[in-house]
Amino acid sequence: MDAFFSFLFGTREGVAVLFVAGIVIFAIAAFVLEKRTHKIYVDRGPGDDNDSFWG
């Protein structure tokens, strides 16, 4: 286990693995949250902007 952490934090390749893994995890989380948000806030179409405060 010590060799694994030494590889991740002590070598250039290990830091690259951490960086790429962080990007992939962030992309998956953003995709999942976007799907949940899309289900909650349904697009009402282009003509339903009349009920806004400013319009």
Summary of the structure (lengths in Angstrom):
residues: 55
radius of gyration: 21.4
end to end distance: 61.4
largest distance: 62.5
contacts: 94
relative contact order: 0.07
helix: 69%
strand: 0%
